[in-house]
Amino acid sequence: MNAVPAPEDGQPRRYLLTGLVICRACGRRADAHWVHGRPGYRCRHGHTSASPPLSGRPKPLYLREDLLLAHIARQLDGRTTEARDDARATAAYLRANQVTVTCDADTITLGRQPSPARFPRQKQRPHPNRSET
């Protein structure tokens, strides 16, 4: 059994910035996901449907890959000529130079990964259907 869902069209998905996009709010790497027929990145700040969200948690971050790459290419202008017009070259430049892309809803910054801001850990509650022994 395969736990990873396959795309309906059977085509593999390509994400050029996997592992390079960092959420400014929580310091986590953004998840690559396919949305509306194109690649994108999201950060839900550690929230899953299996756990309730922490109060005060910022809204999830959603970014389209094409818009990220265009913004990154503008920031790289002058540093490299190959990355200006080619998305794969832009991603290769970032990887080769160990550059991460730190984002929030309004800002995209290139640089080294910042130390993450941490949310207070949620106190573990006992599972309602299990008794503590």
Sequence and secondary structure as in RCSB ss.txt:
>XXXX:A:sequence
MNAVPAPEDGQPRRYLLTGLVICRACGRRADAHWVHGRPGYRCRHGHTSASPPLSGRPKPLYLREDLLLAHIARQ
LDGRTTEARDDARATAAYLRANQVTVTCDADTITLGRQPSPARFPRQKQRPHPNRSET
>XXXX:A:secstr
   S   TT      TTTTTEEETTT  B EEEEETTEEEEEE TT  TTS   TT    EEEEHHHHHHHHHHH
HTTT SGGGT HHHHHHHHHHTT EEEE SS EEEES               TTS   
